[in-house]
Amino acid sequence: MTDRIYNFSAGPAVLPEPVLRKAQEAIWNIAGSGIGIMEHSHRGKVFDRIINEAEAACRSLAGIPDDYHVLFLQGGASLQFSMVPMNLLPADRTADFLLTGVWAKKAVKEAKVLGRTVHLAASSEATNFDRIPQPDEISYSSNPAYVHLTTNNTIYGTQWKTEPTVPAGAPLVADTSSDMYSRPIDVRKYGLIYAGAQKNLGPSGVVLVIVRKALVEAGPKTLPTMLQYRTFAADRSMYNTPPTFGIYIMGEVFKWIESQGGLAAMADRNAEKAALLYDYIDASDFFRGTVQPDSRSLMNVCFRAPTEELEGKFIAEATRRGLDGLKGHRSVGGMRASIYNACPRPAVEALVAFMKEFEQANRATAARS
Ligand SMILES: *Cc1c(COP(=O)(O)O)cnc(C)c1O
């Protein structure tokens, strides 16, 4: 394909090409209906089948048990920073947070805006979020209503390798926006999982929420209707007009993951892609990784060059070569390659080849600085 370049954007991010091809047709005329996906009523038969298939594919990928709702909501992951404490955190309880980056901080901030009590059970802020806290650094409050974590820290490039141990009876709540379905996930370990679609699952404008039914039922009924999970649980995410196009694409992405061998196959492929980059960074004395090796993300690979001038040059030259979206977040600097599920291995190979070339060409400049 000559008209598409390699996209390493953190989000919105690359989508699987077969999904985009199919969507091109679906926008014009879906399922022989003579009407495009964006023009169908959400109350009609065509969309009914789309949302059913999306939910079924979502459930089958992770074996989601029947006592969990699968919801397709709006407001992004950021609205979940508020909806979670509104629905799951009574005013007389405490929620524990594992602070591993900017997104976790925003989740804490929104719980505090509501006047709720928050306990920081662990934080890696002192070292600019360069790692995931070790088990012995985590100290929970006596009886938390839930424990919140961010499974993958998109900005810093760190990722929890396994779930932390939590106090008995405390549901784990996870923001999985940037690594959802990049690897197997045991939903039973969680009370609630949320993921904005635009990193690994689809277009922006839809957020996936997987939540234990009992938690939804226990939530307060005094909240605005649109902010209660039960509103969407009762109407299969169709209390009001849902983000129909986003749900369609998400369903197609789920089916694509299935066709690729499912979550275990995704995990293998993602580990191989990430290893291409990390192995090269480790072998290089020009580039260096920014996070502790045992905390490295398989989704967002953050690295730096010897000087900021060289980093600017690297990003500019990479862009000219059709390697796009490599500029790191301003709070880390340097470069970030986001290599989600849909990022093909040849994209990573092309990036590593360019890095080698750039290192060769600029080694002398670096040595002088
Ligand atoms: C991108 C991102 C968010 C914010 O998502 P929105 O959909 O823009 O609200 C939250 N958490 C994580 C981990 C993210 O990567």
Ligand as a Chemical Component Dictionary entry (heavy atoms), coordinates in Angstrom:
data_LIG
# 
_chem_comp.id                   LIG 
_chem_comp.type                 NON-POLYMER 
_chem_comp.pdbx_formal_charge   0 
_chem_comp.three_letter_code    LIG 
# 
loop_
_chem_comp_atom.comp_id 
_chem_comp_atom.atom_id 
_chem_comp_atom.alt_atom_id 
_chem_comp_atom.type_symbol 
_chem_comp_atom.charge 
_chem_comp_atom.model_Cartn_x 
_chem_comp_atom.model_Cartn_y 
_chem_comp_atom.model_Cartn_z 
_chem_comp_atom.pdbx_ordinal 
LIG C1 C1 C 0 -6.058  8.272  26.330 1  
LIG C2 C2 C 0 -6.269  7.820  27.723 2  
LIG C3 C3 C 0 -7.284  8.358  28.538 3  
LIG C4 C4 C 0 -8.189  9.483  28.077 4  
LIG O1 O1 O 0 -9.108  9.008  27.176 5  
LIG P1 P1 P 0 -10.283 9.938  26.591 6  
LIG O2 O2 O 0 -11.083 8.960  25.819 7  
LIG O3 O3 O 0 -9.610  10.976 25.755 8  
LIG O4 O4 O 0 -11.006 10.533 27.727 9  
LIG C5 C5 C 0 -7.440  7.842  29.799 10 
LIG N1 N1 N 0 -6.662  6.857  30.256 11 
LIG C6 C6 C 0 -5.663  6.327  29.513 12 
LIG C7 C7 C 0 -4.822  5.230  30.079 13 
LIG C8 C8 C 0 -5.447  6.787  28.232 14 
LIG O5 O5 O 0 -4.451  6.262  27.484 15 
# 
loop_
_chem_comp_bond.comp_id 
_chem_comp_bond.atom_id_1 
_chem_comp_bond.atom_id_2 
_chem_comp_bond.value_order 
_chem_comp_bond.pdbx_ordinal 
LIG C1 C2 SING 1  
LIG C2 C3 SING 2  
LIG C2 C8 DOUB 3  
LIG C3 C4 SING 4  
LIG C3 C5 DOUB 5  
LIG C4 O1 SING 6  
LIG O1 P1 SING 7  
LIG P1 O2 DOUB 8  
LIG P1 O3 SING 9  
LIG P1 O4 SING 10 
LIG C5 N1 SING 11 
LIG N1 C6 DOUB 12 
LIG C6 C7 SING 13 
LIG C6 C8 SING 14 
LIG C8 O5 SING 15 
# 
